[in-house]
Amino acid sequence: MNEHLSQRIFPTTQLEDADGDGHNTSANPTMGEIIGKRFSRRNFLQGSLAVSAIAATVSPIALMSADEARAADNKGSAFNFSEVEAGVDDKHHIAEGYDAEILLRWGDAVLPGAPQFDPAKQTADAQNKQFGYNNDYVGFIPLEGSSEHGLLVVNHEYTNPHLMFPGLVQVVDGKIKQGALSKEQVDVEMAAHGGTIVEIRKTGGKWQVIADGKYNRRITANTPMEITGPAAGNDRLKTSADGTGTRAIGTINNCAGGVTPWGTYIMAEENFHGYFSGALPEGHKEAPNYKRYGVPEGAYEWANFYDRFDLSKEPNEPNRFGWIVEVDAMDPTSAPKKRTALGRTKHEGAESIVAKNGKVVFYLGDDERFDYVYKFVTDGTFNPNDRAANMNLLDSGTLHVAKFNEDGTMQWLPMVFGQGPLTAENGFTSQADVLIECRRSGDALGATKMDRPEDVQPNSVNGKVYVMLTNNTRRKADQVDAANPRAENAFGHIIEISENDGDFTATSGKWEVLLKCGDPSVAAVGATFSTETTKNGWFGMPDNCAVDAAGRLWVSTDGNNNKATGRTDGLWAVDTEGAARATSKLFFRVPVGAEMCGPLFTPDDETAFVAVQHPADGGEDWPGHGRPSYYEDLSTRWPDFKPGMPVRPAVVAITKIGGGKIAV
């Protein structure tokens, strides 16, 4: 996600400028081309855009239409709740019969000695003890198997200094201007990154933070970390501060993530390119590598004060970011580990599942236009009776990249040095090279260019895997055909994968489009929600997702805050089975400008945790709710925060009034 990274003051819109132009110049086919060829090959859809929009299939089982497929199965919706009305305002909205209470906000105390939050008196020391900024991924690690007592783990993706620091932005002659950050403000930003681990308990039906919890911890851009796995110690990871290439400082831009079956916390480093400034020395060998990742972008001002973010002074530092980070949440003194075996990309997340043979499979998306979907399979097997035996499973395994075929089949291509094109003849000298330049490895293998792969979620109940593809407004018109009528794919889609024989370790499978997103009442959009989906139920820009204990799919969005949708982001319940397949209902709606992140369900399905990220960062087209009013007088909004006011990023706990499972 992190659409505002490249333009931290006034981005155009999330639809127009999500994550730049993309950096994949390979000749590999795009997913749009494959979808088009697949259905054109079957001659499935013909005629006008209007006919395409109505007839475009979600599930091409036996080439039936969506309505015919639903009629063949009498199952109704798996969700039972009164739908929220879509719209735009400065509050959050939850389905009738549910409570949505703010559990943690930016600046709330996490560690002993944390001062009361004061936006006018921020310091790095205070922020190191307080809940960080822009909460994205939310995970829950039960304590003693309880669904009402556990560790909440939260990623803090990035910072919005124009919203964080009163007085930084001023309106001069009607124009918005942001001043340069001081070293003290940069230090606050660095402390606000990373993640939070905090103990929580449900008492009397309400969730509470345990302020003195022994597991409570802040992880920041300055936390010492270990680098492990095949790339550890490689010369390309060595710096003047770390001649071993095994000790990193901090983690940044943690987007989605995961919790492993053995109860560790996964942080996924995404848009690391924006933190680097300066230029490599002329002819430096890392130049092609960095170009593929968009390094440097220079959106942050950290290089003004810290040499490690200046390429001219530390040319190898970017190679130490873009990894999956594993944290032992049960040991607050442990060093987080950057697990290089899972590859270096702009990771959206890393959701996992235990396969039939005991190996653990992680699914990963590289969140940029025209980049790839990955799968990592551990060499070792999960031991449910010995946690210690699982603690290094992520250092050995096989990373795969996805290739989707037009006939609905797919392959997971192994990314192993010496196999296929991953050889010295093509510039790869070791497995470390394959992983450090993971994108180039995918290029060489012929992986399929996707439309911004974000969350990829396996479903243990139905055996499927769901891939969130947020959008790709850079798809060219010459890729359009009757079956794929969306050049400049502004609204995204969702792919459903079926691994062969229901085996998550399989190297081949099948795929189909579960949903093409957008407003189904506009024929040219070509959306494929079921006819049972109401005007409130459709969405665009799928981003995060969750599968609850019952196997039901929930989708959160990033990018609906604009005139093209007329609604804010939110959390939608999406049916994937039976007659209701492709039916979507709005369950929770965020304030204008905010992005809906998370979501996460407790094991008993009685609580959903969601993250409301960057509230107030957007919505300038909506009078009374946009950024200009905050810039002109931020101070009137900071004191005495009330739930629903779009100022401080927050984690929200959703429960049913009177108790019980959600949406049942």
C-alpha positions in Angstrom: 0.0 0.0 0.0 1.7 3.3 1.1 0.3 5.2 -1.9 1.4 8.6 -0.5 5.1 7.8 -0.2 6.2 9.4 -3.4 4.2 12.6 -2.9 4.0 13.1 0.9 2.3 16.5 0.7 -0.4 16.5 -1.9 -0.6 13.4 -4.0 -3.0 13.5 -7.0 -5.3 10.7 -5.9 -4.7 7.1 -4.9 -6.3 6.0 -8.1 -3.9 8.0 -10.2 -0.6 7.6 -8.5 -0.5 4.4 -6.5 3.1 3.4 -6.2 4.5 5.1 -9.2 5.0 3.7 -12.7 6.5 0.4 -11.8 10.0 -0.7 -12.6 9.5 -4.0 -14.4 10.8 -3.6 -18.0 10.9 -7.3 -18.8 9.0 -8.8 -21.6 7.0 -11.2 -19.4 3.3 -11.2 -20.0 1.0 -9.2 -17.8 -1.9 -10.7 -15.9 -4.3 -8.6 -17.9 -3.0 -10.0 -21.1 -3.3 -13.6 -19.7 -6.9 -13.0 -18.5 -7.8 -11.6 -21.9 -6.2 -14.4 -23.9 -7.7 -17.0 -21.6 -11.3 -15.9 -22.1 -10.9 -14.8 -25.7 -9.4 -18.2 -26.5 -12.6 -19.8 -25.2 -14.7 -17.2 -27.1 -16.5 -16.7 -23.8 -17.5 -13.1 -24.1 -18.4 -11.2 -27.3 -19.9 -7.9 -28.2 -20.1 -4.4 -26.6 -18.6 -3.2 -23.3 -22.1 -3.3 -21.8 -22.5 -6.9 -22.7 -19.0 -7.6 -21.4 -19.7 -5.9 -18.1 -22.9 -8.0 -17.5 -21.6 -11.3 -18.8 -18.0 -11.3 -17.6 -17.5 -14.4 -15.4 -16.3 -14.6 -11.9 -16.1 -18.4 -11.8 -15.9 -19.9 -15.3 -16.9 -23.4 -14.1 -18.1 -25.3 -17.1 -18.3 -22.0 -18.9 -21.5 -21.1 -17.1 -22.5 -17.5 -16.4 -22.3 -16.3 -12.9 -26.0 -16.4 -12.4 -26.2 -19.9 -13.8 -23.5 -21.0 -11.4 -25.4 -19.6 -8.5 -28.6 -21.2 -9.5 -26.9 -24.5 -9.6 -26.2 -24.3 -5.8 -28.8 -23.5 -3.2 -26.4 -22.2 -0.6 -27.0 -18.7 0.6 -24.6 -16.1 2.0 -22.3 -17.1 4.8 -22.7 -13.7 6.4 -25.5 -12.4 8.5 -25.5 -8.7 9.3 -27.3 -5.5 8.3 -25.1 -3.8 5.7 -23.5 -0.4 6.4 -24.4 2.4 3.9 -21.5 3.5 1.8 -20.6 7.2 1.8 -18.1 9.8 3.0 -17.8 11.6 6.3 -15.3 12.1 9.1 -16.4 9.2 11.3 -16.2 5.4 11.3 -19.4 3.3 10.9 -20.1 -0.3 11.9 -22.9 -2.6 11.1 -25.9 -2.4 13.4 -25.6 -4.6 16.5 -21.8 -4.2 16.7 -19.4 -2.1 18.8 -16.3 -0.6 17.3 -14.0 0.8 20.0 -10.6 2.3 19.6 -8.1 0.2 21.4 -4.8 1.9 20.6 -4.0 5.2 18.9 -0.7 6.8 17.8 1.0 8.1 20.9 -0.7 5.8 23.5 1.6 4.4 26.1 3.0 0.9 25.4 6.0 0.8 27.8 6.6 2.0 31.3 7.6 5.6 31.6 5.8 6.7 28.4 4.6 10.3 28.8 1.1 11.4 28.0 0.9 12.0 24.2 1.3 15.7 23.4 1.6 16.5 19.6 3.4 19.8 20.4 6.1 18.1 22.5 7.1 15.0 20.6 10.5 13.4 21.2 12.1 10.2 20.0 12.5 9.0 23.6 8.7 9.4 24.1 7.8 7.8 20.8 10.0 4.8 21.6 7.6 4.0 24.4 4.4 4.9 22.6 2.3 3.3 20.0 3.8 4.1 16.6 2.3 5.8 13.5 0.2 4.5 10.6 -0.8 1.1 11.9 -1.1 -1.4 9.1 -0.9 -5.2 9.8 -2.6 -6.4 12.9 -2.0 -9.9 14.4 -3.0 -11.8 17.5 -0.9 -14.4 19.4 -3.0 -16.1 22.0 -1.6 -16.6 25.4 -2.3 -20.1 26.8 -4.6 -20.7 23.9 -7.1 -18.0 24.8 -9.1 -15.9 22.4 -9.6 -13.3 25.1 -6.0 -12.8 26.3 -3.0 -12.5 24.0 -0.4 -10.3 22.3 -1.5 -7.8 19.7 1.2 -7.2 17.1 1.0 -4.2 14.8 3.1 -2.9 12.0 3.8 0.8 11.7 4.2 1.3 7.9 5.2 4.9 7.4 4.9 8.5 8.7 3.0 11.6 7.5 5.0 14.5 8.9 2.4 17.0 7.6 -0.1 15.4 9.9 2.2 14.6 12.7 3.9 17.9 13.4 1.8 21.0 14.1 3.2 24.0 12.4 5.3 22.1 9.8 2.7 22.8 7.1 1.4 26.3 6.5 -1.1 27.8 4.1 0.6 30.9 2.5 -1.4 32.8 -0.1 -3.7 29.9 -0.5 -0.9 27.5 -1.2 0.2 24.6 1.1 3.9 24.6 2.0 5.8 22.2 4.2 9.0 23.2 5.9 12.1 21.0 6.1 12.2 18.5 9.0 14.6 19.0 11.8 16.8 16.2 13.1 14.5 15.9 16.1 11.5 15.4 13.9 13.3 12.8 11.8 14.2 11.0 15.0 10.5 10.9 15.9 9.7 9.6 12.5 12.3 6.8 12.9 10.9 5.9 16.3 7.3 5.9 14.9 8.2 3.2 12.3 8.5 -0.5 12.9 6.0 -2.3 15.1 4.4 -2.7 18.5 3.8 -5.8 20.6 1.4 -5.3 23.4 -0.5 -7.5 25.8 -4.3 -7.2 25.7 -7.2 -8.8 27.5 -11.0 -9.0 27.1 -12.7 -8.2 30.3 -16.5 -7.8 30.6 -16.8 -7.9 26.9 -14.3 -5.0 26.4 -10.7 -5.2 25.2 -8.1 -3.5 27.3 -4.4 -2.8 26.9 -2.2 -4.2 29.8 0.1 -1.3 30.2 2.7 -3.2 32.2 2.6 -6.4 30.2 5.9 -8.2 30.3 5.9 -8.9 26.6 5.2 -5.2 25.6 7.8 -4.0 23.1 8.4 -1.3 20.5 10.5 -2.2 17.4 11.8 0.8 15.4 14.0 1.9 12.5 16.9 1.8 15.0 16.3 -1.6 16.6 19.4 -3.9 16.2 18.6 -6.9 14.0 20.3 -10.1 12.7 20.5 -11.0 9.0 20.1 -14.8 8.5 19.7 -17.2 5.7 21.4 -17.6 2.3 22.3 -13.9 1.8 23.7 -13.4 5.3 27.3 -12.3 5.2 27.3 -11.6 1.5 29.6 -8.8 0.4 26.6 -7.0 -1.0 25.1 -6.6 2.5 28.3 -5.3 4.1 28.6 -1.6 5.2 31.1 0.5 7.1 29.0 -0.1 10.3 28.7 -3.8 9.7 31.7 -5.5 8.0 30.1 -8.9 8.6 26.9 -8.3 6.5 24.9 -10.0 9.4 23.8 -7.1 11.6 21.2 -4.6 10.4 19.9 -1.5 12.1 16.1 -1.3 12.1 13.2 -2.1 9.9 11.1 0.3 7.8 7.9 0.5 5.9 6.4 -2.6 7.4 3.1 -3.1 5.5 1.1 -6.3 6.0 2.7 -9.3 7.8 1.7 -12.5 9.5 1.9 -14.7 12.6 3.6 -18.1 12.1 2.1 -21.4 13.3 4.8 -21.4 16.1 3.7 -17.9 17.3 6.3 -15.5 16.0 5.5 -12.2 14.4 6.3 -11.4 10.8 7.0 -7.9 9.6 7.1 -7.4 5.8 9.4 -4.6 4.6 7.7 -2.9 1.6 8.6 0.5 0.0 12.1 0.8 1.3 13.2 2.8 -1.8 11.7 6.0 -0.5 14.1 6.3 2.4 17.3 6.6 0.4 18.8 9.7 -1.2 22.1 10.6 -2.9 23.7 8.9 -5.8 25.8 5.8 -6.3 29.4 6.3 -7.4 29.8 6.3 -11.2 29.5 2.8 -12.6 28.7 1.2 -9.3 27.7 -2.5 -9.7 24.4 -2.0 -7.7 23.0 0.5 -10.2 20.9 -2.0 -12.2 19.7 -3.7 -9.0 18.6 -0.4 -7.5 16.9 0.8 -10.7 14.7 -2.3 -10.6 13.5 -1.3 -7.1 13.3 2.4 -7.7 16.2 3.3 -5.4 16.7 6.1 -4.5 13.4 8.0 -4.4 14.3 10.4 -1.6 10.8 10.9 -0.2 12.2 11.0 3.3 14.7 13.4 4.7 16.6 10.9 6.8 19.8 11.0 4.7 20.2 14.7 5.8 21.2 13.4 9.2 22.1 9.7 8.9 24.8 8.6 6.4 23.3 5.1 6.1 20.5 6.5 4.0 22.9 8.3 1.6 23.9 6.1 -1.3 27.1 8.1 -1.9 28.3 7.2 1.6 26.7 3.7 2.1 26.0 2.2 -1.3 25.1 -1.3 0.1 22.6 -0.1 2.7 19.5 -0.6 0.5 20.3 -4.3 0.1 19.7 -4.6 3.8 16.0 -3.7 3.4 13.1 -5.3 1.6 13.2 -8.5 3.6 10.8 -10.5 5.8 11.5 -9.9 9.5 10.7 -12.5 12.1 10.3 -11.4 15.7 10.0 -13.7 18.8 7.1 -11.9 20.5 7.5 -14.1 23.6 11.0 -12.8 24.2 11.2 -9.0 24.4 15.0 -9.1 24.6 15.4 -11.1 21.4 16.9 -9.6 18.2 14.5 -9.6 15.2 15.8 -11.6 12.3 15.7 -10.6 8.6 15.1 -14.0 6.9 16.7 -13.7 3.5 15.5 -17.0 2.2 12.1 -15.5 1.5 13.6 -13.0 -1.0 14.0 -9.2 -1.2 11.1 -7.4 -2.7 8.6 -4.7 -1.7 6.8 -7.2 0.5 3.1 -6.6 1.3 2.8 -9.5 3.7 3.7 -13.1 4.5 0.7 -15.3 5.5 1.4 -18.9 6.2 -0.2 -22.3 6.4 0.9 -25.8 7.4 0.7 -28.2 4.5 -0.3 -31.9 4.6 3.3 -33.0 4.9 4.1 -30.7 7.8 6.0 -28.1 5.7 5.1 -24.5 6.2 4.1 -22.5 3.2 4.3 -18.7 3.0 2.5 -16.6 0.4 3.9 -13.2 -0.5 3.0 -10.3 -2.8 5.4 -7.7 -4.3 3.3 -4.5 -4.2 4.2 -2.7 -7.4 2.6 -2.5 -10.8 3.8 -5.4 -13.0 5.5 -7.3 -10.3 5.1 -10.8 -9.0 3.4 -13.3 -6.6 5.7 -15.6 -4.6 5.5 -18.7 -2.4 8.1 -20.0 0.1 8.1 -23.6 1.2 10.2 -24.6 4.2 12.7 -27.5 4.0 11.9 -28.5 7.5 8.5 -29.5 9.0 6.5 -27.8 11.7 6.6 -29.4 15.2 3.5 -28.4 17.1 5.0 -29.9 20.3 8.4 -28.1 20.3 8.4 -24.4 19.6 12.1 -24.2 19.8 12.5 -26.7 17.0 10.6 -24.3 14.6 12.5 -21.1 15.3 14.8 -21.3 12.3 12.5 -22.9 9.8 12.6 -19.7 7.7 16.3 -20.0 7.0 16.0 -23.0 4.7 13.5 -23.6 2.0 12.6 -22.9 -1.6 11.2 -19.6 -2.9 8.9 -19.8 -5.9 7.4 -17.2 -8.3 4.1 -17.6 -10.0 3.4 -18.0 -13.7 -0.3 -17.8 -14.7 -1.3 -19.5 -18.0 -4.2 -18.5 -20.3 -5.8 -21.9 -19.9 -6.4 -21.4 -16.2 -3.4 -23.4 -15.1 -0.3 -22.0 -13.3 3.2 -23.0 -12.2 5.2 -22.1 -9.2 8.7 -21.7 -10.6 11.6 -22.5 -8.2 14.1 -19.6 -7.6 17.2 -21.7 -7.1 20.7 -20.7 -8.2 22.0 -22.9 -11.0 18.6 -23.9 -12.2 17.2 -22.6 -15.5 18.3 -19.1 -16.2 19.5 -18.4 -12.7 23.2 -19.0 -13.6 26.5 -17.2 -13.8 25.9 -16.7 -17.5 23.0 -14.4 -16.5 24.8 -12.6 -13.8 23.8 -14.7 -10.8 26.8 -16.0 -8.9 25.1 -17.5 -5.8 21.7 -18.0 -4.1 22.4 -14.8 -2.4 22.3 -13.0 -5.7 19.0 -14.7 -6.6 17.5 -13.5 -3.4 19.0 -10.0 -3.3 17.8 -9.4 -6.8 14.6 -11.3 -6.4 12.8 -9.2 -9.0 15.4 -9.8 -11.7 15.2 -13.5 -10.9 11.5 -13.5 -11.5 12.1 -11.6 -14.7 14.5 -14.2 -15.9 12.1 -17.1 -15.0 9.3 -15.5 -17.0 6.9 -14.9 -14.1 3.6 -13.2 -14.8 3.4 -9.4 -14.3 0.6 -8.7 -11.9 -1.5 -5.6 -11.1 0.1 -4.7 -7.7 -0.1 -8.0 -5.7 -0.9 -7.1 -2.1 -2.2 -9.6 0.5 -2.1 -13.3 -0.5 -4.1 -15.4 1.9 -4.4 -19.2 2.1 -7.7 -20.6 3.3 -7.4 -23.8 5.4 -11.1 -24.5 5.3 -11.7 -24.6 1.5 -8.0 -25.1 0.4 -8.0 -22.0 -1.8 -5.6 -19.1 -1.9 -6.8 -15.5 -2.5 -4.6 -12.9 -4.2 -5.5 -9.2 -3.7 -4.6 -7.1 -6.8 -5.2 -3.5 -6.0 -5.0 -1.8 -9.3 -2.8 -0.9 -12.3 -3.7 2.4 -14.0 -0.6 2.0 -16.3 -2.0 -0.9 -18.2 -1.9 0.1 -21.9 -4.9 0.3 -24.2 -3.4 -2.3 -26.6 -3.9 -4.9 -23.8 -7.7 -4.4 -23.9 -10.1 -7.0 -25.5 -13.7 -8.0 -25.1 -13.0 -10.2 -22.2 -10.7 -7.8 -20.4 -12.3 -4.4 -21.0 -10.2 -2.3 -18.6 -7.3 -0.4 -19.8 -6.0 1.6 -16.8 -7.3 -0.9 -14.3 -8.3 1.5 -11.6 -10.3 -0.8 -9.4 -8.3 -4.0 -9.2 -9.4 -7.7 -8.9 -9.1 -10.8 -6.8 -7.6 -14.1 -8.1 -8.5 -17.4 -6.5 -5.8 -20.2 -6.7 -6.5 -23.9 -6.3 -3.3 -25.8 -5.6 -3.1 -29.2 -7.3 -4.5 -32.0 -5.1 -5.2 -29.4 -2.3 -1.5 -29.5 -1.5 -0.1 -26.0 -0.6 3.4 -27.2 -1.4 2.4 -28.1 -5.0 4.4 -26.5 -7.9 1.3 -26.3 -10.1 -2.4 -25.4 -9.8 -5.3 -23.7 -11.3 -6.6 -20.1 -11.1 -9.7 -18.1 -11.8 -10.9 -14.5 -11.3 -13.1 -14.4 -8.1 -13.9 -10.7 -8.6 -13.3 -7.8 -11.0 -13.8 -4.8 -8.7 -15.5 -1.4 -9.2 -19.0 -0.1 -9.7 -21.1 -2.8 -11.5 -23.7 -0.2 -12.5 -21.2 1.4 -14.9 -20.9 -1.0 -17.8 -17.5 0.2 -19.0 -16.0 -0.7 -15.6 -16.6 -4.4 -16.2 -17.1 -5.3 -12.5 -18.3 -8.9 -11.7 -20.0 -8.7 -8.4 -23.0 -10.9 -8.1 -26.4 -9.4 -8.9 -27.2 -9.8 -5.1 -24.6 -7.2 -4.3 -26.2 -3.9 -3.3 -25.0 -0.4 -4.2 -23.2 -0.4 -0.8 -21.6 -3.7 -1.3 -19.3 -3.1 -4.2 -15.7 -1.9 -3.7 -12.5 -1.0 -5.5 -8.9 -1.4 -4.7 -8.7 -4.6 -2.6 -5.7 -4.5 -0.4 -5.6 -6.6 2.8 -7.8 -9.6 3.5 -8.5 -12.1 6.2 -10.0 -15.6 6.3 -11.8 -16.2 9.6 -12.0 -19.5 11.5 -15.1 -20.4 9.5 -13.2 -20.0 6.2 -15.0 -16.8 5.2 -13.2 -14.1 3.2 -13.1 -10.5 4.4 -11.5 -7.8 2.2 -10.3 -4.3 3.2 -9.5 -1.6 0.7 -7.1 1.3 0.0 -8.0 4.0 -2.5 -11.8 4.5 -2.4 -11.5 8.0 -1.0 -12.1 9.9 -4.2 -14.9 11.2 -6.4 -14.6 8.1 -8.7 -16.2 5.9 -6.0 -18.1 8.3 -3.8 -17.3 6.3 -0.7 -14.5 5.8 1.8 -12.5 2.7 2.3 -13.8 -0.1 4.5 -14.1 -3.8 5.4 -16.3 -6.0 3.1 -17.5 -9.5 3.7 -17.2 -11.5 0.4 -18.9 -14.8 -0.3 -16.7 -17.3 -2.1 -18.9 -20.4 -2.1 -22.2 -21.6 -3.5 -25.1 -19.5 -4.9 -23.9 -16.3 -3.1 -20.4 -16.5 -4.6 -19.1 -13.0 -5.5 -21.6 -11.3 -3.3 -20.1 -8.5 -1.1 -21.5 -6.6 1.9 -20.1 -3.5 3.6 -19.4 -4.2 7.3 -17.2 -1.3 8.5 -16.4 2.1 7.0 -13.5 4.4 7.9 -13.3 8.2 8.0 -12.5 10.1 4.9 -8.8 10.1 4.0 -8.1 6.9 5.9 -7.1 3.5 4.6 -8.6 0.3 6.0 -5.9 -2.1 7.1 -5.7 -5.4 9.1 -8.2 -7.1 9.4 -7.7 -9.9 12.0 -10.1 -12.2 13.7 -9.5 -13.9 17.1 -9.6 -17.7 16.9 -13.2 -17.8 18.3 -14.4 -15.3 15.6 -15.9 -13.1 18.3 -13.5 -10.1 17.7 -12.2 -8.4 14.6 -9.3 -6.1 14.9 -8.9 -3.5 12.2 -6.4 -0.7 11.6 -7.4 2.8 10.5 -4.4 4.2 8.8 -3.4 7.8 7.8 -6.8 9.4 8.7 -7.0 13.0 7.4 -4.5 12.3 4.6 -6.8 12.9 1.7 -10.3 13.9 1.0 -9.5 17.5 0.0 -12.4 17.2 -2.5 -14.8 16.8 0.4 -15.7 20.1 2.1 -15.2 20.1 5.8 -13.2 16.8 5.8 -10.0 17.5 3.8 -6.5 18.4 4.6 -6.5 22.1 4.1 -8.6 22.7 7.2 -6.1 20.7 9.3 -3.1 22.6 7.8 -4.7 25.9 8.6 -5.3 25.1 12.3 -4.2 21.6 13.3 -4.2 22.6 17.0 -8.0 22.7 17.2 -8.1 19.0 16.2 -5.4 17.5 18.4 -6.6 18.0 22.0 -9.4 15.9 23.4 -9.5 13.4 20.6 -12.9 11.7 20.3 -13.6 8.4 18.5 -14.3 9.0 14.8 -12.3 12.2 14.4 -9.9 11.6 11.5 -6.6 12.6 13.1 -4.7 9.8 14.9 -4.2 6.4 13.3 -5.8 3.7 15.5 -6.5 0.0 16.0 -10.2 -0.7 16.5 -11.7 -3.7 18.2 -15.0 -4.9 16.7 -17.3 -7.1 18.8 -21.0 -8.1 18.7 -23.2 -6.3 21.3 -24.1 -8.9 23.8 -21.3 -11.3 22.6 -21.1 -14.0 20.0 -19.5 -14.7 16.7 -19.2 -11.9 14.1 -21.7 -12.0 11.1 -23.3 -15.2 12.2 
